[in-house]
Amino acid sequence: MDFSKFEQKIGIDFKDKSLLKQAFTHRSYLNENPSLAIEHNERLEFLGDAVLELAITEHLYKTYPKKTEGEMTALRASLVNAVTLSEVALAIEMAAFMLLSKGEAKSLPLDGRPGTKAGQYILANAIEALIGAVYLDQGYAKSFQFLEKFLFYKIEDVITKKLWIDAKSLFQEKAQEIEAITPSYKVLAEFGPDHEKTFSVGVLLKDDLIAEGKGASKQEAEQDAARNALRIKNWQTK
C-alpha cells in the first residue's frame, strides 16, 4: 500500500512511514496475514485518544472563554464520538487505505457501499490511531495543526445547531416547566438485521405523539426525537 497520496492529502510527510502504516492496520488484517512483521493500530489509538482529548480541551478553553466547564465538556463529547470522527476519516479518504480482513473491509463505505455501524467504529478508531502516529512522528504542535484543519471547524456547526445539548434532558426540563408533564418514549418501529438495526422512536406528552426520531440505537433515536420535539415546540433555547 502506497500512502504517499494520503500524506499529500493531509499535508504531512511522515519521517517514519511504518507508523503511518500501523495507524491503518486493523487487527483483523493481521489475523489473515500472521506472517507480516507489523503491529495493529490499537496502541496508537490509545495514545491518539489522549492527544485528541487534550488538543480539543485546549482549543475550547482558549477559543470560548465564556463557556462553563459543563458546556466545554459537552462540546468536547460532541467531537470525540464515533459519528463525528468517522466523518472526518471519510473526509480525508482514510477508508481507501485501511488494511482490513476481507470480511471487515465490507463494512466500510467504499465502491458504492453505504458502510455499516461497525465500519463507522473502525474509521473512528483509525483516525485516533492516525493522531497518535502524527504525535509520535511530528510532535504535539503538528497534531494540533492537523486537528485544527480537519476537526475543529465542526465546533461552530455543533454550537449553531445546539448538537452539544442533551436534547432529552432539555425537553424534559421544558415539558415539566411549561406543561407540568414528564415526557415518555416509545419504540415505533425497528428496521434491518440484528447487527445493523435502525430504530424509530416517538416522544409523547401524556398520550400525544409530539415527534419521531431515528437512530442506530434506541438512545440515538430518543435524542433525535427529543431534538425534533424541541423544534416543534419552539423550546430550543436553554
C-alpha atoms as an extended CHARMM CRD file, in Angstrom:
* protein
*
       238  EXT
         1         1  MET       CA              0.0000000000        0.0000000000        0.0000000000  PROA      1               0.0000000000
         2         2  ASP       CA              1.4220000000        3.3720000000       -1.0980000000  PROA      2               0.0000000000
         3         3  PHE       CA              0.4890000000        6.0300000000        1.4530000000  PROA      3               0.0000000000
         4         4  SER       CA              2.1440000000        8.9530000000       -0.3670000000  PROA      4               0.0000000000
         5         5  LYS       CA             -1.1710000000       10.1970000000       -1.7950000000  PROA      5               0.0000000000
         6         6  PHE       CA             -2.6610000000       10.1620000000        1.6850000000  PROA      6               0.0000000000
         7         7  GLU       CA              0.3110000000       12.1380000000        3.0430000000  PROA      7               0.0000000000
         8         8  GLN       CA             -0.2900000000       14.7210000000        0.3310000000  PROA      8               0.0000000000
         9         9  LYS       CA             -3.9870000000       14.7960000000        1.2320000000  PROA      9               0.0000000000
        10        10  ILE       CA             -3.3400000000       15.6930000000        4.8780000000  PROA      10              0.0000000000
        11        11  GLY       CA             -0.1980000000       17.7460000000        4.2500000000  PROA      11              0.0000000000
        12        12  ILE       CA              2.0940000000       15.6680000000        6.4760000000  PROA      12              0.0000000000
        13        13  ASP       CA              5.2350000000       13.8680000000        5.2740000000  PROA      13              0.0000000000
        14        14  PHE       CA              5.9400000000       11.1320000000        7.8030000000  PROA      14              0.0000000000
        15        15  LYS       CA              9.5470000000       10.5460000000        8.8170000000  PROA      15              0.0000000000
        16        16  ASP       CA              8.7130000000        7.0210000000        9.9950000000  PROA      16              0.0000000000
        17        17  LYS       CA              6.4640000000        5.5010000000        7.3230000000  PROA      17              0.0000000000
        18        18  SER       CA              5.9050000000        2.3850000000        9.4280000000  PROA      18              0.0000000000
        19        19  LEU       CA              3.9750000000        4.4740000000       11.9750000000  PROA      19              0.0000000000
        20        20  LEU       CA              1.5980000000        5.6270000000        9.2580000000  PROA      20              0.0000000000
        21        21  LYS       CA              1.0880000000        2.0560000000        8.0320000000  PROA      21              0.0000000000
        22        22  GLN       CA              0.4550000000        0.8900000000       11.5940000000  PROA      22              0.0000000000
        23        23  ALA       CA             -2.2620000000        3.5450000000       12.0280000000  PROA      23              0.0000000000
        24        24  PHE       CA             -4.1900000000        1.9630000000        9.1350000000  PROA      24              0.0000000000
        25        25  THR       CA             -3.6450000000       -1.6610000000       10.1810000000  PROA      25              0.0000000000
        26        26  HSD       CA             -6.6760000000       -3.2960000000       11.7840000000  PROA      26              0.0000000000
        27        27  ARG       CA             -6.2840000000       -6.3610000000       13.9950000000  PROA      27              0.0000000000
        28        28  SER       CA             -8.3410000000       -8.4270000000       11.5400000000  PROA      28              0.0000000000
        29        29  TYR       CA             -5.7660000000       -7.8320000000        8.7820000000  PROA      29              0.0000000000
        30        30  LEU       CA             -3.0230000000       -9.4310000000       10.8540000000  PROA      30              0.0000000000
        31        31  ASN       CA             -5.2990000000      -12.3470000000       11.7050000000  PROA      31              0.0000000000
        32        32  GLU       CA             -5.4400000000      -13.1010000000        7.9680000000  PROA      32              0.0000000000
        33        33  ASN       CA             -1.7470000000      -12.2590000000        7.4370000000  PROA      33              0.0000000000
        34        34  PRO       CA              0.0330000000      -13.5180000000       10.5770000000  PROA      34              0.0000000000
        35        35  SER       CA              3.4710000000      -13.6240000000        8.9220000000  PROA      35              0.0000000000
        36        36  LEU       CA              3.6170000000       -9.8370000000        8.4710000000  PROA      36              0.0000000000
        37        37  ALA       CA              6.0370000000       -8.1070000000       10.8280000000  PROA      37              0.0000000000
        38        38  ILE       CA              3.8150000000       -5.1280000000       11.6540000000  PROA      38              0.0000000000
        39        39  GLU       CA              1.6100000000       -4.1520000000       14.5880000000  PROA      39              0.0000000000
        40        40  HSD       CA             -2.0910000000       -3.3730000000       14.5210000000  PROA      40              0.0000000000
        41        41  ASN       CA             -3.2760000000        0.1330000000       15.3950000000  PROA      41              0.0000000000
        42        42  GLU       CA             -4.8070000000       -0.3340000000       18.8540000000  PROA      42              0.0000000000
        43        43  ARG       CA             -1.8550000000        1.0200000000       20.8560000000  PROA      43              0.0000000000
        44        44  LEU       CA             -1.6740000000        4.0710000000       18.5800000000  PROA      44              0.0000000000
        45        45  GLU       CA             -5.4330000000        4.5010000000       19.0280000000  PROA      45              0.0000000000
        46        46  PHE       CA             -4.9610000000        4.5580000000       22.8100000000  PROA      46              0.0000000000
        47        47  LEU       CA             -2.3210000000        7.2770000000       22.5040000000  PROA      47              0.0000000000
        48        48  GLY       CA             -4.2450000000        9.2560000000       19.8980000000  PROA      48              0.0000000000
        49        49  ASP       CA             -7.3620000000        9.3120000000       22.0620000000  PROA      49              0.0000000000
        50        50  ALA       CA             -5.3970000000       11.0960000000       24.8180000000  PROA      50              0.0000000000
        51        51  VAL       CA             -3.8010000000       13.5670000000       22.3710000000  PROA      51              0.0000000000
        52        52  LEU       CA             -7.2130000000       14.2660000000       20.8200000000  PROA      52              0.0000000000
        53        53  GLU       CA             -8.8480000000       14.9780000000       24.1650000000  PROA      53              0.0000000000
        54        54  LEU       CA             -6.0390000000       17.3070000000       25.2680000000  PROA      54              0.0000000000
        55        55  ALA       CA             -5.9920000000       19.2200000000       21.9690000000  PROA      55              0.0000000000
        56        56  ILE       CA             -9.7730000000       19.7170000000       21.9090000000  PROA      56              0.0000000000
        57        57  THR       CA             -9.7630000000       20.7850000000       25.5520000000  PROA      57              0.0000000000
        58        58  GLU       CA             -7.0180000000       23.3190000000       24.8860000000  PROA      58              0.0000000000
        59        59  HSD       CA             -8.8140000000       24.6630000000       21.8200000000  PROA      59              0.0000000000
        60        60  LEU       CA            -12.1450000000       25.0450000000       23.6410000000  PROA      60              0.0000000000
        61        61  TYR       CA            -10.5200000000       26.6720000000       26.6480000000  PROA      61              0.0000000000
        62        62  LYS       CA             -8.7150000000       29.2850000000       24.5380000000  PROA      62              0.0000000000
        63        63  THR       CA            -11.4630000000       29.8760000000       21.9430000000  PROA      63              0.0000000000
        64        64  TYR       CA            -14.5270000000       30.0950000000       24.2040000000  PROA      64              0.0000000000
        65        65  PRO       CA            -13.5120000000       31.9510000000       27.3920000000  PROA      65              0.0000000000
        66        66  LYS       CA            -17.1440000000       32.3820000000       28.4930000000  PROA      66              0.0000000000
        67        67  LYS       CA            -18.1090000000       28.7020000000       28.2390000000  PROA      67              0.0000000000
        68        68  THR       CA            -18.5280000000       26.8780000000       31.5390000000  PROA      68              0.0000000000
        69        69  GLU       CA            -16.7850000000       23.6240000000       32.3870000000  PROA      69              0.0000000000
        70        70  GLY       CA            -20.0220000000       21.7340000000       31.7590000000  PROA      70              0.0000000000
        71        71  GLU       CA            -20.5590000000       23.3810000000       28.3650000000  PROA      71              0.0000000000
        72        72  MET       CA            -16.9820000000       22.6700000000       27.2890000000  PROA      72              0.0000000000
        73        73  THR       CA            -17.3180000000       19.0440000000       28.4120000000  PROA      73              0.0000000000
        74        74  ALA       CA            -20.4850000000       18.6460000000       26.3280000000  PROA      74              0.0000000000
        75        75  LEU       CA            -18.8650000000       20.3030000000       23.2950000000  PROA      75              0.0000000000
        76        76  ARG       CA            -15.8300000000       18.0590000000       23.5890000000  PROA      76              0.0000000000
        77        77  ALA       CA            -18.0420000000       14.9720000000       23.7910000000  PROA      77              0.0000000000
        78        78  SER       CA            -19.7980000000       16.0370000000       20.5730000000  PROA      78              0.0000000000
        79        79  LEU       CA            -16.4380000000       16.0000000000       18.7500000000  PROA      79              0.0000000000
        80        80  VAL       CA            -14.8780000000       12.7860000000       20.0730000000  PROA      80              0.0000000000
        81        81  ASN       CA            -17.8180000000       10.4670000000       19.3530000000  PROA      81              0.0000000000
        82        82  ALA       CA            -17.6680000000        7.7990000000       16.6490000000  PROA      82              0.0000000000
        83        83  VAL       CA            -20.0610000000        9.6340000000       14.3200000000  PROA      83              0.0000000000
        84        84  THR       CA            -18.0020000000       12.8330000000       14.1480000000  PROA      84              0.0000000000
        85        85  LEU       CA            -14.6320000000       11.1090000000       13.9960000000  PROA      85              0.0000000000
        86        86  SER       CA            -15.7430000000        8.7420000000       11.2380000000  PROA      86              0.0000000000
        87        87  GLU       CA            -16.9930000000       11.7560000000        9.2540000000  PROA      87              0.0000000000
        88        88  VAL       CA            -13.5170000000       13.2890000000        9.4970000000  PROA      88              0.0000000000
        89        89  ALA       CA            -11.9440000000        9.9690000000        8.4600000000  PROA      89              0.0000000000
        90        90  LEU       CA            -14.2020000000        9.8290000000        5.4010000000  PROA      90              0.0000000000
        91        91  ALA       CA            -13.4240000000       13.4460000000        4.5120000000  PROA      91              0.0000000000
        92        92  ILE       CA             -9.7110000000       12.6750000000        4.3150000000  PROA      92              0.0000000000
        93        93  GLU       CA            -10.4060000000        9.3870000000        2.4730000000  PROA      93              0.0000000000
        94        94  MET       CA             -8.9780000000        7.0260000000        5.0930000000  PROA      94              0.0000000000
        95        95  ALA       CA            -11.3110000000        4.2030000000        4.0610000000  PROA      95              0.0000000000
        96        96  ALA       CA             -9.4210000000        3.6700000000        0.8090000000  PROA      96              0.0000000000
        97        97  PHE       CA             -6.1640000000        2.9840000000        2.6740000000  PROA      97              0.0000000000
        98        98  MET       CA             -7.3800000000        0.7630000000        5.5230000000  PROA      98              0.0000000000
        99        99  LEU       CA             -5.7320000000       -2.6460000000        5.9250000000  PROA      99              0.0000000000
       100       100  LEU       CA             -8.5460000000       -4.9850000000        6.9760000000  PROA      100             0.0000000000
       101       101  SER       CA             -9.6480000000       -8.5770000000        6.6440000000  PROA      101             0.0000000000
       102       102  LYS       CA            -11.8600000000       -9.3010000000        3.6440000000  PROA      102             0.0000000000
       103       103  GLY       CA            -14.8780000000       -9.5340000000        5.9280000000  PROA      103             0.0000000000
       104       104  GLU       CA            -14.2420000000       -6.2810000000        7.7890000000  PROA      104             0.0000000000
       105       105  ALA       CA            -13.4760000000       -4.4520000000        4.5280000000  PROA      105             0.0000000000
       106       106  LYS       CA            -17.1150000000       -4.9480000000        3.5190000000  PROA      106             0.0000000000
       107       107  SER       CA            -18.2020000000       -2.7630000000        6.4430000000  PROA      107             0.0000000000
       108       108  LEU       CA            -16.5460000000        0.3650000000        5.0040000000  PROA      108             0.0000000000
       109       109  PRO       CA            -18.3250000000        2.8420000000        2.7000000000  PROA      109             0.0000000000
       110       110  LEU       CA            -16.3610000000        2.0270000000       -0.4530000000  PROA      110             0.0000000000
       111       111  ASP       CA            -17.2140000000        1.0380000000       -4.0310000000  PROA      111             0.0000000000
       112       112  GLY       CA            -20.7630000000        2.2930000000       -3.7230000000  PROA      112             0.0000000000
       113       113  ARG       CA            -21.4610000000        0.5470000000       -0.4170000000  PROA      113             0.0000000000
       114       114  PRO       CA            -23.0860000000        2.6760000000        2.2970000000  PROA      114             0.0000000000
       115       115  GLY       CA            -20.9670000000        1.2030000000        5.0990000000  PROA      115             0.0000000000
       116       116  THR       CA            -22.1430000000       -0.1790000000        8.4250000000  PROA      116             0.0000000000
       117       117  LYS       CA            -22.0600000000        0.7990000000       12.0850000000  PROA      117             0.0000000000
       118       118  ALA       CA            -19.0480000000       -1.4990000000       12.5390000000  PROA      118             0.0000000000
       119       119  GLY       CA            -17.2750000000        0.3140000000        9.7120000000  PROA      119             0.0000000000
       120       120  GLN       CA            -18.0150000000        3.6330000000       11.3670000000  PROA      120             0.0000000000
       121       121  TYR       CA            -16.2580000000        2.4920000000       14.5370000000  PROA      121             0.0000000000
       122       122  ILE       CA            -13.3060000000        1.1180000000       12.5620000000  PROA      122             0.0000000000
       123       123  LEU       CA            -12.8000000000        4.5200000000       10.9280000000  PROA      123             0.0000000000
       124       124  ALA       CA            -13.2650000000        6.4350000000       14.1890000000  PROA      124             0.0000000000
       125       125  ASN       CA            -10.6530000000        4.2510000000       15.8730000000  PROA      125             0.0000000000
       126       126  ALA       CA             -8.3260000000        4.5760000000       12.8890000000  PROA      126             0.0000000000
       127       127  ILE       CA             -8.3230000000        8.3490000000       12.9730000000  PROA      127             0.0000000000
       128       128  GLU       CA             -7.4270000000        8.2510000000       16.6650000000  PROA      128             0.0000000000
       129       129  ALA       CA             -4.5680000000        5.9290000000       15.7130000000  PROA      129             0.0000000000
       130       130  LEU       CA             -3.5360000000        8.3980000000       12.9970000000  PROA      130             0.0000000000
       131       131  ILE       CA             -3.4660000000       11.2230000000       15.5460000000  PROA      131             0.0000000000
       132       132  GLY       CA             -1.2470000000        9.0640000000       17.7420000000  PROA      132             0.0000000000
       133       133  ALA       CA              1.0610000000        8.3850000000       14.8030000000  PROA      133             0.0000000000
       134       134  VAL       CA              1.2960000000       12.0960000000       13.9470000000  PROA      134             0.0000000000
       135       135  TYR       CA              2.1060000000       12.8570000000       17.5880000000  PROA      135             0.0000000000
       136       136  LEU       CA              4.9390000000       10.2920000000       17.7420000000  PROA      136             0.0000000000
       137       137  ASP       CA              6.3440000000       11.2610000000       14.3480000000  PROA      137             0.0000000000
       138       138  GLN       CA              5.9160000000       15.0440000000       14.3600000000  PROA      138             0.0000000000
       139       139  GLY       CA              5.0610000000       16.1260000000       17.9150000000  PROA      139             0.0000000000
       140       140  TYR       CA              2.0880000000       17.7420000000       19.6550000000  PROA      140             0.0000000000
       141       141  ALA       CA              2.1440000000       21.0050000000       17.6750000000  PROA      141             0.0000000000
       142       142  LYS       CA              1.7110000000       19.1690000000       14.3640000000  PROA      142             0.0000000000
       143       143  SER       CA             -1.0510000000       17.0140000000       15.8600000000  PROA      143             0.0000000000
       144       144  PHE       CA             -2.8400000000       20.1830000000       16.9650000000  PROA      144             0.0000000000
       145       145  GLN       CA             -2.4770000000       21.7210000000       13.4940000000  PROA      145             0.0000000000
       146       146  PHE       CA             -3.9290000000       18.5660000000       11.9180000000  PROA      146             0.0000000000
       147       147  LEU       CA             -6.9650000000       18.7680000000       14.2060000000  PROA      147             0.0000000000
       148       148  GLU       CA             -7.3590000000       22.4940000000       13.5520000000  PROA      148             0.0000000000
       149       149  LYS       CA             -7.5610000000       21.7690000000        9.8380000000  PROA      149             0.0000000000
       150       150  PHE       CA             -9.8110000000       18.7190000000        9.8440000000  PROA      150             0.0000000000
       151       151  LEU       CA            -11.8780000000       18.7110000000       13.0550000000  PROA      151             0.0000000000
       152       152  PHE       CA            -12.1220000000       21.9820000000       14.9780000000  PROA      152             0.0000000000
       153       153  TYR       CA            -14.1230000000       23.7400000000       12.2600000000  PROA      153             0.0000000000
       154       154  LYS       CA            -17.0420000000       21.4790000000       13.1480000000  PROA      154             0.0000000000
       155       155  ILE       CA            -17.4450000000       23.1460000000       16.5610000000  PROA      155             0.0000000000
       156       156  GLU       CA            -19.2950000000       26.1890000000       15.2030000000  PROA      156             0.0000000000
       157       157  ASP       CA            -21.8210000000       23.9470000000       13.4660000000  PROA      157             0.0000000000
       158       158  VAL       CA            -22.3150000000       21.9900000000       16.6920000000  PROA      158             0.0000000000
       159       159  ILE       CA            -22.9230000000       25.2370000000       18.5960000000  PROA      159             0.0000000000
       160       160  THR       CA            -25.2260000000       26.7250000000       15.9340000000  PROA      160             0.0000000000
       161       161  LYS       CA            -27.3830000000       23.5890000000       15.7490000000  PROA      161             0.0000000000
       162       162  LYS       CA            -27.1730000000       23.0570000000       19.5360000000  PROA      162             0.0000000000
       163       163  LEU       CA            -25.9770000000       19.4990000000       18.9290000000  PROA      163             0.0000000000
       164       164  TRP       CA            -23.9310000000       19.6250000000       22.1360000000  PROA      164             0.0000000000
       165       165  ILE       CA            -27.0250000000       19.9610000000       24.3120000000  PROA      165             0.0000000000
       166       166  ASP       CA            -28.5350000000       16.8020000000       25.8170000000  PROA      166             0.0000000000
       167       167  ALA       CA            -31.8460000000       17.0690000000       23.9630000000  PROA      167             0.0000000000
       168       168  LYS       CA            -33.6600000000       14.5690000000       26.1740000000  PROA      168             0.0000000000
       169       169  SER       CA            -32.7530000000       16.4110000000       29.3670000000  PROA      169             0.0000000000
       170       170  LEU       CA            -33.6760000000       19.7850000000       27.8980000000  PROA      170             0.0000000000
       171       171  PHE       CA            -37.0250000000       18.5550000000       26.5350000000  PROA      171             0.0000000000
       172       172  GLN       CA            -37.8910000000       17.0080000000       29.8950000000  PROA      172             0.0000000000
       173       173  GLU       CA            -36.9220000000       20.2230000000       31.6920000000  PROA      173             0.0000000000
       174       174  LYS       CA            -39.0720000000       22.3410000000       29.3550000000  PROA      174             0.0000000000
       175       175  ALA       CA            -42.0300000000       19.9240000000       29.3850000000  PROA      175             0.0000000000
       176       176  GLN       CA            -42.1200000000       19.8640000000       33.1740000000  PROA      176             0.0000000000
       177       177  GLU       CA            -41.6580000000       23.6400000000       33.4320000000  PROA      177             0.0000000000
       178       178  ILE       CA            -44.2230000000       24.6430000000       30.7700000000  PROA      178             0.0000000000
       179       179  GLU       CA            -46.7640000000       21.8140000000       30.7170000000  PROA      179             0.0000000000
       180       180  ALA       CA            -46.1000000000       20.0130000000       34.0150000000  PROA      180             0.0000000000
       181       181  ILE       CA            -45.6810000000       16.7140000000       32.1320000000  PROA      181             0.0000000000
       182       182  THR       CA            -42.7800000000       14.2600000000       32.0820000000  PROA      182             0.0000000000
       183       183  PRO       CA            -42.1470000000       13.0050000000       28.5240000000  PROA      183             0.0000000000
       184       184  SER       CA            -42.1830000000        9.3050000000       27.6850000000  PROA      184             0.0000000000
       185       185  TYR       CA            -40.5640000000        7.4610000000       24.7700000000  PROA      185             0.0000000000
       186       186  LYS       CA            -41.9230000000        4.5680000000       22.7170000000  PROA      186             0.0000000000
       187       187  VAL       CA            -40.2590000000        2.4330000000       20.0490000000  PROA      187             0.0000000000
       188       188  LEU       CA            -42.4570000000        2.7520000000       16.9590000000  PROA      188             0.0000000000
       189       189  ALA       CA            -40.5280000000        0.5030000000       14.5900000000  PROA      189             0.0000000000
       190       190  GLU       CA            -37.2840000000       -1.4050000000       14.0380000000  PROA      190             0.0000000000
       191       191  PHE       CA            -35.6390000000       -1.9040000000       10.6340000000  PROA      191             0.0000000000
       192       192  GLY       CA            -32.7690000000       -4.0120000000        9.3420000000  PROA      192             0.0000000000
       193       193  PRO       CA            -30.8660000000       -7.0920000000       10.5250000000  PROA      193             0.0000000000
       194       194  ASP       CA            -29.9820000000       -7.6290000000       14.1840000000  PROA      194             0.0000000000
       195       195  HSD       CA            -26.3800000000       -6.4520000000       13.7710000000  PROA      195             0.0000000000
       196       196  GLU       CA            -27.3780000000       -3.2640000000       11.8940000000  PROA      196             0.0000000000
       197       197  LYS       CA            -30.7460000000       -2.1200000000       13.2070000000  PROA      197             0.0000000000
       198       198  THR       CA            -32.3490000000        1.2860000000       12.8170000000  PROA      198             0.0000000000
       199       199  PHE       CA            -34.8540000000        2.3410000000       15.4610000000  PROA      199             0.0000000000
       200       200  SER       CA            -37.7820000000        4.7240000000       15.1020000000  PROA      200             0.0000000000
       201       201  VAL       CA            -38.8320000000        6.2090000000       18.4460000000  PROA      201             0.0000000000
       202       202  GLY       CA            -41.6410000000        8.5720000000       19.3570000000  PROA      202             0.0000000000
       203       203  VAL       CA            -41.6560000000       11.0680000000       22.2210000000  PROA      203             0.0000000000
       204       204  LEU       CA            -45.0250000000       11.6160000000       23.9100000000  PROA      204             0.0000000000
       205       205  LEU       CA            -46.5430000000       14.1040000000       26.3210000000  PROA      205             0.0000000000
       206       206  LYS       CA            -49.2570000000       12.0780000000       28.0090000000  PROA      206             0.0000000000
       207       207  ASP       CA            -50.8990000000       10.3410000000       25.0190000000  PROA      207             0.0000000000
       208       208  ASP       CA            -49.8990000000       12.9250000000       22.4050000000  PROA      208             0.0000000000
       209       209  LEU       CA            -47.1470000000       11.9630000000       19.9890000000  PROA      209             0.0000000000
       210       210  ILE       CA            -45.0310000000       15.1210000000       19.6600000000  PROA      210             0.0000000000
       211       211  ALA       CA            -42.2160000000       13.9740000000       17.3780000000  PROA      211             0.0000000000
       212       212  GLU       CA            -40.3670000000       10.9660000000       15.9860000000  PROA      212             0.0000000000
       213       213  GLY       CA            -36.6690000000       10.2620000000       15.7100000000  PROA      213             0.0000000000
       214       214  LYS       CA            -34.3900000000        7.6360000000       14.1460000000  PROA      214             0.0000000000
       215       215  GLY       CA            -31.0480000000        6.1920000000       15.1610000000  PROA      215             0.0000000000
       216       216  ALA       CA            -28.7810000000        3.1600000000       15.1860000000  PROA      216             0.0000000000
       217       217  SER       CA            -29.6820000000        2.6040000000       18.8440000000  PROA      217             0.0000000000
       218       218  LYS       CA            -32.7260000000        3.3740000000       20.9620000000  PROA      218             0.0000000000
       219       219  GLN       CA            -30.7190000000        6.0600000000       22.7610000000  PROA      219             0.0000000000
       220       220  GLU       CA            -29.7460000000        7.7800000000       19.4980000000  PROA      220             0.0000000000
       221       221  ALA       CA            -33.3390000000        7.6470000000       18.2830000000  PROA      221             0.0000000000
       222       222  GLU       CA            -34.6190000000        9.1270000000       21.5650000000  PROA      222             0.0000000000
       223       223  GLN       CA            -32.1450000000       12.0210000000       21.3020000000  PROA      223             0.0000000000
       224       224  ASP       CA            -33.2210000000       12.6260000000       17.6970000000  PROA      224             0.0000000000
       225       225  ALA       CA            -36.8990000000       12.5560000000       18.7220000000  PROA      225             0.0000000000
       226       226  ALA       CA            -36.2270000000       14.9910000000       21.5670000000  PROA      226             0.0000000000
       227       227  ARG       CA            -34.3740000000       17.3820000000       19.2160000000  PROA      227             0.0000000000
       228       228  ASN       CA            -37.2960000000       17.2760000000       16.7930000000  PROA      228             0.0000000000
       229       229  ALA       CA            -39.7710000000       17.8340000000       19.6390000000  PROA      229             0.0000000000
       230       230  LEU       CA            -37.8170000000       20.8520000000       20.8780000000  PROA      230             0.0000000000
       231       231  ARG       CA            -38.0260000000       22.3440000000       17.3920000000  PROA      231             0.0000000000
       232       232  ILE       CA            -41.7500000000       21.5980000000       17.0280000000  PROA      232             0.0000000000
       233       233  LYS       CA            -42.4990000000       23.1330000000       20.4180000000  PROA      233             0.0000000000
       234       234  ASN       CA            -40.0700000000       26.0020000000       19.8370000000  PROA      234             0.0000000000
       235       235  TRP       CA            -38.3220000000       25.1490000000       23.1090000000  PROA      235             0.0000000000
       236       236  GLN       CA            -34.7860000000       25.0840000000       21.7180000000  PROA      236             0.0000000000
       237       237  THR       CA            -33.3300000000       27.8850000000       23.7990000000  PROA      237             0.0000000000
       238       238  LYS       CA            -31.8800000000       26.8000000000       27.1210000000  PROA      238             0.0000000000
